[in-house]
Amino acid sequence: MPRLFSTHYSIKSVCDGILCLANLFGNFVYLWNPSIGKFKKLPAPEPHTCDTVPVKVGFGYDPISDDYKVFRIVSEKMFDVEPLVQVYSSNADSWTNEFKAPIMKGVKHFGSANVVVDGVLYFKYRREHLVSFDLHNEIFGLVPIPSSTQMESDVLDFQGSVAMVFQSGIEINLWTLDNVSGEVSWTKKFSIEAHPETEIRLDDYLGAAQFFGHKVFESSFMFYVLYDCEKKETKIYKDEANVGAFLKYTETLVSLDGFEQVQ
């Protein structure tokens, strides 16, 4: 990662080969395509924030308007209030909309992952719901999660569908969110066959049938896991690389107005 972004920035979303990076409070935001070595610093939004509650930043493509959008969810107080949503449009090169989001009133935690499917961005909200954000109409909705009694992953992108992994002990199931004739529902895709002595946690889908996860032995040593859902093979690697973050990335030549070459 270029020094420009420093250690104070983290990757919030990736869409069409463009990474969205932001600082802790989401008031400094960059769009960067490492494939072409170009980036853009977004204009600063109004500095609404509270340093005691989380800030959520999301990024995705609106195919109807041919527009890349960033949204920022902030709360100005730590108590039970409706958070404020600010939306940036790459076409306008400005933060064009600002509104309250009552469905997320009193939020305490947002999932870190963002998945965009058909112009709708999804992220995890509490244990009972995903939040959907229509990037064209700029409207939020809630999608119930199939089960809040089992341990679940963050939201995943599995072969172009929104997905989550649910597990209880050695039972591991992958569910996808499908849209059939305008009706959204969850479908159990398959069960993952894990050996009883190899209890694992699957955290993300990397593509090419590979799931990434981890396993913690009683000795507290961490081991990483790669699970091939086609070959039904599990490979375990000792934690020597100290993986802090991971994402699925596809190279593109997409460039936006105002992109500059990384020095």
Secondary structure, 3 states (H helix, E strand, C coil): CCHHHCCCCEEEEEECCEEEEECCCCCCEEEEECCCCEEEECCCCCCCCCCCCCCEEEEEEECCCCEEEEEEEECCCCCCCCCEEEEEECCCCEEEEEEECHHHCCCCCECCCCEEECCEEEEEECCCEEEEEECCCCEEEEEECCCCCCEECCCEEECCEEEEEEEECCEEEEEEEEEECCEEEEEEEEEEECCCCCCCEEEEEEECCEEEEEEECCCCCEEEEEEECCCCEEEEEECCCCCCCCCCCCCCCCCCCCCEECC
